[in-house]
Amino acid sequence: MTKKIINILTIVGLVASVGYGIYVWKIGVLTSLDSLRTYIAGFGAWSALFFVAFQAIQVVLPILPGGLGCLVGVLAFGVWKGLVYNYVGIIAGSLAAFALSRYYGRPLLYRFFSTPLIQKYDQWMQKKGRFTRWLSILIFFPVAPDDYLCFLAGTTTISWRSFTTIIVLGKPFSIALYSLGLTTLFTHLIPWT
């Protein structure tokens, strides 16, 4: 049942985002980076707080693809602030995912993720061993299923200290790569005036 709810939330989140995107496009917000940033600045400090909270929730309940959130952060707040907001939100969400799975255990994995994904990583970890070392490597790269790995980590014997260290030190590279790579691609595809 939980997987269905998450899938529905993902679809609703995507539709709402597209609808909101069309709305702000029609009112002229998406005609340039300056008009986008002016629009965001109109919400004051709430815009940054909302965005950080959104990125944190995004890790626990994936409403939109994570890369899209990283792109929005950099476009809306500029490179440095966008990277910081992305980082803070994703770190908070990663710690929350770890805490939830530490408390609820493996049944939570089966409520949120597909059985084939769980089996794939269970088999892979049995072959490779040393979860902490592999988590350190996988979190560093942007192509790994980070959200799942945070939940999975909570069901292992890894300590809070080790997990937090891995996330805090490993996430900046992948967040920067996602944020800056997608921003570069986006700005080349859509010429801002």
For each residue, the residues with C-beta under 8 A, 3 or more apart:
1: 4 5 111
2: 5 6 111 112
3: 6 7 111 112 113 114
4: 1 7 8
5: 1 2 8 9
6: 2 3 9 10 61 62 112
7: 3 4 10 11
8: 4 5 11 12
9: 5 6 12 13 61 63
10: 6 7 13 14 62 63 64
11: 7 8 14 15
12: 8 9 15 16 63
13: 9 10 16 17 63 64
14: 10 11 17 18 63 64
15: 11 12 18 19
16: 12 13 19 20
17: 13 14 20 21 64 68
18: 14 15 21 22
19: 15 16 22 23
20: 16 17 23 24
21: 17 18 24 25 30
22: 18 19 25 26
23: 19 20 26 27
24: 20 21 27 29 30 39
25: 21 22 28 29 30
26: 22 23
27: 23 24
28: 25 31 35
29: 24 25 35 36 39
30: 21 24 25 35 36
31: 28 35 192 193
32: 35 36 192 193
33: 36 37 75 192
34: 37 38
35: 28 29 30 31 32 38 39
36: 29 30 32 33 39 40 75 76
37: 33 34 40 41 76 77 78
38: 34 35 41 42
39: 24 29 35 36 42
40: 36 37 43 47 76 77
41: 37 38 44 47
42: 38 39 47
43: 40 46 47 50
44: 41 47
45: 48 49
46: 43 49 50
47: 40 41 42 43 44 50 51 76 77
48: 45 51 52 77 81 85
49: 45 46 52 53
50: 43 46 47 53 54
51: 47 48 54 55 72 73 76 77 85 89
52: 48 49 55 56 85 88 89 92
53: 49 50 56 57 89
54: 50 51 57 58 69 89
55: 51 52 58 59 69 73 85 86 88 89 90 92 93
56: 52 53 59 60 89 90 92 93 96
57: 53 54 60 61 63 93
58: 54 55 61 62 63 64 66 69 89 90 93
59: 55 56 62 66 90 93 94 96 97 146 147 150
60: 56 57 93 96 97 100 147
61: 6 9 57 58
62: 6 10 58 59 65 66 147
63: 9 10 12 13 14 57 58
64: 10 13 14 17 58 68 69
65: 62 68 69
66: 58 59 62 69 70 90 146 147 178
67: 70 71 142 178 182
68: 17 64 65 71 72 182
69: 54 55 58 64 65 66 72 73 86 89
70: 66 67 73 74 82 86 175 178 179 182
71: 67 68 74 75 178 179 182 183 186
72: 51 68 69 75 76
73: 51 55 69 70 76 77 82 83 85 86 179
74: 70 71 77 78 79 82 83 86 179 180 182 183
75: 33 36 71 72 82 183 186
76: 36 37 40 47 51 72 73 82
77: 37 40 47 48 51 73 74 81 82 85
78: 37 74 81 82
79: 74 82 83 179 180 183
80: 83 84
81: 48 77 78 84 85
82: 70 73 74 75 76 77 78 79 85 86 179
83: 73 74 79 80 86 87 175 176 179 180
84: 80 81 87 88
85: 48 51 52 55 73 77 81 82 88 89
86: 55 69 70 73 74 82 83 89 90 175 178 179
87: 83 84 90 91 171 172 175
88: 52 55 84 85 91 92
89: 51 52 53 54 55 56 58 69 85 86 92 93
90: 55 56 58 59 66 86 87 93 94 171 175
91: 87 88 94 95 167 168 171
92: 52 55 56 88 89 95 96
93: 55 56 57 58 59 60 89 90 96 97 147 150
94: 59 90 91 97 98 146 147 150 167 171
95: 91 92 98 99 163 164 167
96: 56 59 60 92 93 99 100
97: 59 60 93 94 100 101 147 150 151 154
98: 94 95 101 102 150 151 153 154 160 163 167
99: 95 96 102 103 154
100: 60 96 97 103 104 108 151 154
101: 97 98 104 105 106 108 109 150 151 152 153 154 155
102: 98 99 105 154 155
103: 99 100 154
104: 100 101 107 108
105: 101 102 108 155
106: 101 109 110 155
107: 104 110 111
108: 100 101 104 105 111 112 151 155
109: 101 106 112 113 118 148 151 152 155
110: 106 107 113 115 118
111: 1 2 3 107 108
112: 2 3 6 108 109 151
113: 3 109 110 117 118 148 151
114: 3 117 118
115: 110 118 119
116: 119 120
117: 113 114 120 121 145 148
118: 109 110 113 114 115 121 122
119: 115 116 122 123
120: 116 117 123 124
121: 117 118 124 125 148 149 152
122: 118 119 125 126
123: 119 120 126 127
124: 120 121 127 128
125: 121 122 128 129 131 134
126: 122 123 129
127: 123 124
128: 124 125 134
129: 125 126
130: 133 134
131: 125 134 135 153 156 158
132: 135 136 158 162 166
133: 130 136 137
134: 125 128 130 131 137 138
135: 131 132 138 139 149 153 158 163 166
136: 132 133 139 140 166 170
137: 133 134 140 141
138: 134 135 141 144 146 149
139: 135 136 144 146 149 166 167 170 171 174
140: 136 137 170 173 174
141: 137 138 144 174
142: 67 173 174 175 177 178
143:
144: 138 139 141 149
145: 117 148 149
146: 59 66 94 138 139 149 150 171 174
147: 59 60 62 66 93 94 97 150 151
148: 109 113 117 121 145 151 152
149: 121 135 138 139 144 145 146 152 153
150: 59 93 94 97 98 101 146 147 153 154 167
151: 97 98 100 101 108 109 112 113 147 148 154 155
152: 101 109 121 148 149 155 156
153: 98 101 131 135 149 150 156 158 163
154: 97 98 99 100 101 102 103 150 151 163
155: 101 102 105 106 108 109 151 152
156: 131 152 153
157:
158: 131 132 135 153 162 163
159: 162 163
160: 98 163 164
161: 164 165
162: 132 158 159 165 166
163: 95 98 135 153 154 158 159 160 166 167
164: 95 160 161 167 168
165: 161 162 168 169
166: 132 135 136 139 162 163 169 170
167: 91 94 95 98 139 150 163 164 170 171
168: 91 164 165 171
169: 165 166 172
170: 136 139 140 166 167 173 174
171: 87 90 91 94 139 146 167 168 174 175
172: 87 169 175 176
173: 140 142 170 176 177
174: 139 140 141 142 146 170 171 177 178
175: 70 83 86 87 90 142 171 172 178 179
176: 83 172 173 179 180
177: 142 173 174 180 181
178: 66 67 70 71 86 142 174 175 181 182
179: 70 71 73 74 79 82 83 86 175 176 182 183
180: 74 79 83 176 177 183 184
181: 177 178 184 185
182: 67 68 70 71 74 178 179 185 186
183: 71 74 75 79 179 180 186 187
184: 180 181 187 188
185: 181 182 188 189
186: 71 75 182 183 189 190
187: 183 184 190 191 192
188: 184 185
189: 185 186
190: 186 187
191: 187
192: 31 32 33 187
193: 31 32
